[in-house]
Amino acid sequence: MRFRSTRPEAALHPAPAVPETMDAVVLDEPGAAETLRVDQVAVPTPVLSEVLVRVVAAGVNPIDAKTRAGRGMSSAIDSWPAVLGLDVSGVVVRAPFDAHPFPAGTEVYGMAAVPRTPGTYAEYVVVPTLSLARKPVSLSHVEAAGVPVAALTAWGIVVETALAHQGQRILIHAGSGGVGHFAVQFAAYFGAHVIATGSPRNLDWLRELGAAEVVDYTSTRFEDVVGTVDVVIDLIGNVSDDTGTRSLDVLRPGGLLIEVPTGAWPGFREAAAARGIRSTDFKTIPDGGALATIGRLLDSGAVRVYIERVFDLDEAGQAHAAIERGHTRGKVVLRVSDD
């Protein structure tokens, strides 16, 4: 006998018809931002625990641009053309079974399993159930699409790795970026004394987010003013002005350096160990449970997401160019369809 869900969503939102093809931003091979183009591709088919989501908005992340350029996750792409994009906010159109936690019609946000499956720069995407959460009710889809990768990265760094707590001193480099603006808020929420580096236009904003101290990196060398800290969250590395190496000068013995950008400072482990400092890199875990917790913080107003710019799907190349220019406040998002 077929089980019938008692969830009200299942009755109110029967699974809609799904087309066989869709618009998607495709990449034929690694290249420059302008090589991204819109084409018709097959709508992906969900299997096992995967959910099919109609994409309303897709976040754009630095890892997307790195992958497009032949770095990042590019080596794991096994067929071309490829569809990029990790962040999604949208509406479930197919669930694995009737009583699934996210039945058809549920508004969700989360992370796709790119490049194992096609990404979110498309009208539809398949997403593992455990990588999803219900969209915060206080956020639009555009706002919600800016959350998953950046907020889960910040949560993993600040809460699960640094164990942010009252009395702890945490220095966050690039505090106004996508990951950084969440990291500042999470660290402050859990009681840490937050010191954030940023450009002049972002200093007051960083204070609003919860930074107790701010440093204008364009005019001041942070090691001259911040004193000793327990944790450095390095979102820059040594790609510019040896930020990573200089961070060792402010960490206490036994302190923790969290080096986030892949390849930005290959020798950080050895350099930290030589100074008696602990260190680790970090990779984002697409944890729907953590994302649900973050959603509650967003709905309560304790944390907020900032979207600097929204592009249409066919402007994905321009979005990547904006990311690569750097100095973005908060997040860049692609608008894919209507709510």
C-alpha positions as CSV (number, residue, x, y, z in Angstrom):
1,M,0.0,0.0,0.0
2,R,1.4,3.4,-0.9
3,F,2.1,5.7,2.0
4,R,0.4,9.0,1.9
5,S,2.1,11.9,3.6
6,T,0.3,13.8,6.3
7,R,2.5,16.8,5.8
8,P,0.3,19.8,4.7
9,E,3.0,20.8,2.1
10,A,2.5,17.6,0.3
11,A,-1.2,18.2,-0.1
12,L,-0.9,21.9,-0.9
13,H,2.0,21.6,-3.4
14,P,1.7,18.6,-5.6
15,A,4.9,18.0,-7.6
16,P,4.8,20.3,-10.7
17,A,5.7,19.2,-14.2
18,V,9.4,19.5,-14.9
19,P,10.7,20.2,-18.4
20,E,13.3,17.9,-20.0
21,T,15.7,20.8,-20.8
22,M,16.6,24.0,-19.1
23,D,18.8,27.2,-19.4
24,A,22.1,26.9,-17.7
25,V,25.4,28.7,-17.7
26,V,28.0,26.3,-19.2
27,L,31.8,26.2,-19.4
28,D,33.2,24.3,-22.3
29,E,36.7,24.3,-20.9
30,P,38.7,26.2,-18.3
31,G,39.1,29.8,-19.3
32,A,38.4,33.5,-18.7
33,A,35.1,34.9,-17.2
34,E,33.8,35.8,-20.7
35,T,33.8,32.1,-21.8
36,L,30.8,31.4,-19.6
37,R,27.7,31.1,-21.8
38,V,24.0,30.2,-21.5
39,D,22.9,27.1,-23.3
40,Q,20.1,24.5,-23.2
41,V,21.0,21.4,-21.2
42,A,19.2,18.4,-19.8
43,V,17.4,18.8,-16.5
44,P,19.3,16.6,-14.0
45,T,17.7,13.5,-12.5
46,P,17.7,13.1,-8.8
47,V,18.7,9.7,-7.4
48,L,18.6,8.2,-3.9
49,S,18.4,11.0,-1.3
50,E,18.8,13.8,-3.8
51,V,16.1,16.5,-4.2
52,L,15.3,18.4,-7.4
53,V,15.2,22.1,-6.8
54,R,13.9,24.9,-9.1
55,V,16.6,27.5,-8.7
56,V,15.5,31.0,-7.9
57,A,18.9,32.4,-7.1
58,A,22.5,31.1,-7.0
59,G,25.4,32.5,-5.0
60,V,28.7,33.2,-6.7
61,N,31.8,32.3,-4.8
62,P,35.6,32.7,-5.3
63,I,35.9,28.9,-5.6
64,D,33.6,29.1,-8.6
65,A,35.9,31.6,-10.4
66,K,39.0,29.5,-9.5
67,T,37.3,26.4,-10.9
68,R,36.3,28.2,-14.1
69,A,39.9,29.4,-14.5
70,G,41.3,25.8,-14.2
71,R,42.2,25.8,-10.5
72,G,39.9,25.1,-7.6
73,M,37.8,22.0,-8.3
74,S,38.6,21.9,-12.0
75,S,40.6,18.7,-11.9
76,A,37.5,16.8,-10.6
77,I,35.3,17.8,-13.6
78,D,35.0,14.7,-15.7
79,S,32.9,15.9,-18.6
80,W,32.4,19.1,-20.6
81,P,30.5,21.4,-20.9
82,A,30.3,21.8,-17.1
83,V,27.7,23.8,-15.0
84,L,29.3,25.6,-12.0
85,G,27.7,26.9,-8.8
86,L,27.5,25.7,-5.2
87,D,25.0,28.0,-3.5
88,V,21.3,27.6,-4.2
89,S,18.0,29.0,-2.9
90,G,14.8,27.8,-4.6
91,V,11.8,25.5,-4.4
92,V,11.7,21.7,-4.2
93,V,9.9,20.2,-7.2
94,R,10.8,16.5,-6.7
95,A,11.5,14.8,-3.4
96,P,12.7,11.2,-2.9
97,F,9.5,10.1,-1.1
98,D,6.1,11.4,0.0
99,A,7.0,12.0,3.7
100,H,10.4,13.6,2.9
101,P,11.4,16.5,5.1
102,F,11.4,18.8,2.1
103,P,8.3,17.9,0.0
104,A,7.4,19.6,-3.3
105,G,6.8,23.2,-2.8
106,T,9.2,23.7,0.1
107,E,11.5,26.7,0.0
108,V,15.0,25.6,0.7
109,Y,18.6,26.7,0.5
110,G,21.8,24.8,0.5
111,M,24.8,23.5,-1.4
112,A,25.0,21.4,-4.5
113,A,27.6,18.6,-4.9
114,V,29.6,20.3,-7.7
115,P,31.4,19.0,-9.6
116,R,30.0,15.5,-8.9
117,T,26.7,16.8,-10.2
118,P,25.9,19.9,-12.3
119,G,25.8,23.2,-10.4
120,T,23.4,25.9,-9.5
121,Y,23.9,28.3,-12.4
122,A,20.9,26.7,-14.0
123,E,17.1,26.6,-13.7
124,Y,17.1,23.3,-11.9
125,V,19.7,21.5,-9.7
126,V,19.9,18.2,-7.7
127,V,21.0,18.6,-4.1
128,P,21.6,15.9,-1.4
129,T,19.0,16.1,1.3
130,L,21.7,16.5,4.0
131,S,23.0,19.6,2.3
132,L,19.7,21.4,2.5
133,A,17.7,23.4,5.0
134,R,14.5,25.3,4.9
135,K,15.0,28.8,3.6
136,P,14.9,31.4,6.4
137,V,11.5,33.0,6.2
138,S,12.8,36.5,6.7
139,L,15.1,36.3,3.7
140,S,14.3,36.6,0.0
141,H,15.7,33.9,-2.3
142,V,18.4,36.3,-3.5
143,E,19.5,37.0,0.1
144,A,19.3,33.3,1.0
145,A,21.5,32.3,-2.0
146,G,24.3,34.4,-0.6
147,V,24.4,32.4,2.6
148,P,25.3,28.7,2.3
149,V,29.0,28.4,1.3
150,A,30.1,31.6,3.0
151,A,28.2,31.1,6.2
152,L,29.0,27.4,6.5
153,T,32.6,28.2,5.9
154,A,32.6,30.8,8.6
155,W,30.6,28.6,11.0
156,G,33.1,25.7,10.5
157,I,36.0,28.0,11.1
158,V,34.7,30.1,14.0
159,V,32.4,27.8,15.9
160,E,33.7,24.3,15.2
161,T,37.4,24.9,14.7
162,A,38.3,28.1,16.7
163,L,35.7,27.3,19.3
164,A,34.9,31.0,19.7
165,H,34.1,32.0,23.3
166,Q,34.1,34.8,25.8
167,G,37.5,36.4,26.4
168,Q,39.1,34.9,23.2
169,R,40.9,37.3,20.9
170,I,40.3,36.6,17.2
171,L,41.9,38.4,14.3
172,I,39.9,38.1,11.0
173,H,41.6,39.2,7.8
174,A,39.3,40.4,5.0
175,G,36.4,40.7,7.4
176,S,34.1,42.4,4.9
177,G,34.1,39.7,2.3
178,G,31.6,36.8,1.9
179,V,33.1,34.5,4.5
180,G,34.6,37.3,6.5
181,H,31.4,39.2,7.2
182,F,29.8,36.0,8.6
183,A,33.0,35.1,10.6
184,V,32.9,38.5,12.3
185,Q,29.3,38.1,13.3
186,F,29.6,34.5,14.5
187,A,32.7,35.3,16.6
188,A,31.1,38.3,18.2
189,Y,27.9,36.4,18.8
190,F,29.8,33.7,20.8
191,G,31.5,36.4,22.9
192,A,35.0,36.7,21.3
193,H,36.9,40.0,21.1
194,V,37.0,40.4,17.3
195,I,39.6,42.4,15.4
196,A,38.9,42.7,11.7
197,T,41.1,44.1,8.9
198,G,39.4,45.9,6.0
199,S,39.5,48.9,3.6
200,P,38.5,52.4,4.7
201,R,35.0,52.1,3.3
202,N,34.2,49.0,5.4
203,L,35.6,50.0,8.8
204,D,32.3,51.4,10.2
205,W,30.4,48.5,8.7
206,L,32.7,46.0,10.4
207,R,32.0,47.7,13.7
208,E,28.3,47.3,13.1
209,L,28.8,43.6,12.4
210,G,30.4,43.2,15.8
211,A,34.1,43.9,15.4
212,A,35.5,45.4,18.6
213,E,38.5,46.7,16.8
214,V,39.1,47.4,13.1
215,V,42.4,48.0,11.2
216,D,42.6,49.8,7.9
217,Y,45.1,47.6,6.0
218,T,45.7,50.4,3.4
219,S,47.4,52.6,6.0
220,T,48.3,50.5,9.0
221,R,50.2,47.2,9.4
222,F,48.0,45.2,11.7
223,E,51.0,43.6,13.6
224,D,51.8,47.1,14.8
225,V,48.5,47.7,16.6
226,V,46.6,44.5,17.5
227,G,48.7,43.1,20.2
228,T,48.6,39.3,20.9
229,V,45.7,37.2,19.7
230,D,44.6,33.6,20.3
231,V,43.3,32.9,16.7
232,V,44.0,34.3,13.3
233,I,41.4,33.5,10.6
234,D,43.4,34.2,7.4
235,L,41.1,34.7,4.4
236,I,44.0,36.2,2.3
237,G,47.2,34.1,2.6
238,N,50.5,35.3,1.2
239,V,49.1,36.4,-2.2
240,S,49.4,40.0,-1.1
241,D,51.8,41.7,1.3
242,D,52.6,38.4,3.1
243,T,49.5,38.7,5.3
244,G,49.8,35.1,6.4
245,T,53.4,35.2,7.4
246,R,52.9,38.5,9.3
247,S,50.0,36.9,11.2
248,L,52.4,34.7,13.0
249,D,53.9,37.8,14.7
250,V,50.6,38.4,16.6
251,L,49.7,34.9,17.5
252,R,50.5,33.7,21.1
253,P,52.5,30.5,21.5
254,G,50.1,27.7,21.1
255,G,47.7,29.9,19.3
256,L,45.8,28.8,16.2
257,L,46.2,29.9,12.6
258,I,43.4,28.9,10.3
259,E,44.5,29.3,6.7
260,V,41.5,29.2,4.4
261,P,42.3,30.1,0.7
262,T,43.6,27.0,-1.1
263,G,47.2,27.4,-2.3
264,A,47.6,31.0,-1.0
265,W,50.4,30.0,1.3
266,P,51.8,26.5,0.7
267,G,54.3,26.6,3.5
268,F,52.0,27.8,6.3
269,R,52.2,24.5,8.4
270,E,55.9,24.5,8.6
271,A,56.2,28.2,9.3
272,A,53.6,28.0,12.1
273,A,55.1,24.9,13.7
274,A,58.6,26.6,13.8
275,R,57.0,29.3,15.9
276,G,55.2,27.0,18.3
277,I,51.8,27.9,16.7
278,R,49.1,25.4,15.8
279,S,47.7,25.6,12.3
280,T,45.1,24.1,10.0
281,D,43.6,24.6,6.6
282,F,39.8,24.3,6.0
283,K,37.3,22.9,3.6
284,T,33.6,23.7,3.8
285,I,31.2,20.9,4.9
286,P,27.8,21.2,3.3
287,D,25.9,20.5,6.6
288,G,22.2,21.1,6.4
289,G,21.9,20.9,10.1
290,A,24.4,23.7,10.7
291,L,22.6,25.6,7.9
292,A,19.3,25.2,9.7
293,T,20.9,26.7,12.9
294,I,22.4,29.6,10.8
295,G,18.9,30.1,9.4
296,R,17.5,30.6,12.9
297,L,20.2,33.1,13.7
298,L,19.3,35.0,10.5
299,D,15.6,34.9,11.2
300,S,16.2,36.2,14.8
301,G,18.2,39.1,13.4
302,A,21.4,38.1,15.3
303,V,23.2,37.6,12.0
304,R,22.6,39.1,8.6
305,V,23.7,38.6,5.1
306,Y,24.9,41.4,2.9
307,I,24.4,41.2,-0.9
308,E,26.5,43.7,-2.8
309,R,25.3,43.0,-6.3
310,V,22.8,40.9,-8.2
311,F,23.3,39.7,-11.8
312,D,21.0,37.9,-14.1
313,L,21.8,34.3,-15.2
314,D,23.2,35.5,-18.6
315,E,25.5,37.9,-16.8
316,A,27.4,35.1,-15.0
317,G,30.7,36.2,-16.7
318,Q,30.3,39.7,-15.3
319,A,29.6,38.2,-11.9
320,H,32.8,36.2,-12.0
321,A,34.8,39.3,-13.2
322,A,33.4,41.2,-10.2
323,I,34.5,38.4,-7.8
324,E,38.0,38.3,-9.4
325,R,38.5,42.1,-9.0
326,G,38.2,41.5,-5.3
327,H,37.2,44.0,-2.5
328,T,33.6,42.8,-2.7
329,R,31.5,43.6,0.4
330,G,29.5,40.6,1.3
331,K,28.1,38.5,-1.5
332,V,27.4,38.4,-5.3
333,V,24.3,36.5,-6.5
334,L,22.8,35.4,-9.8
335,R,19.0,35.8,-10.1
336,V,17.9,32.8,-12.1
337,S,14.1,32.9,-12.0
338,D,11.1,34.5,-10.3
339,D,10.2,33.6,-6.7
